[in-house]
Amino acid sequence: MQLHSRRQKDANFISTVALAQAGSNSAAFDLDQVAGGLIEGLQLEVAIPAVAGISDTKVLTFTLQDSADNSSWAAVDSGVSTTITASGGAGTAAKTVEFPLPPNTRRYVRVAQTATATAGTFSGSGVYALLF
């Protein structure tokens, strides 16, 4: 039986982190399980604001990562990521996406934000929330 997220948020599983040229990571969310289990219905929502000041054609990438020990992190799957690209001197548009948690996801999850080189000075914070 496939479970689906009811898209409910819990204040304990929301992380707001400033976007950064050098990259940034959301807080780690503890799924309280080693791997697999009852995570089929969980999703991780990534809400990215419009970002002004970023140079044209520069890219911000957001990737779902997991860890068994909350120390060593790796991308869950190359398909569980999203990008936004600056264009026309106006920066980037706002974007909200939901990352499904694959069945083999390890105990801890987070979202890693990276930026291509020389993306310029920009500001804004990503909001990351586990959806139940």
Secondary structure, DSSP 8 states (H G I E B T S, - for coil): --------EEEEEEEEEE--TT-EE---EEEEEEESSS-TT-EEEEEE--B-S--TT-EEEEEEEEESSSSS-EES-TTSEEEEE--TTS-B--EEEEEE--TT-EEEEEEEEEE-TT--S---EEEEEEE-
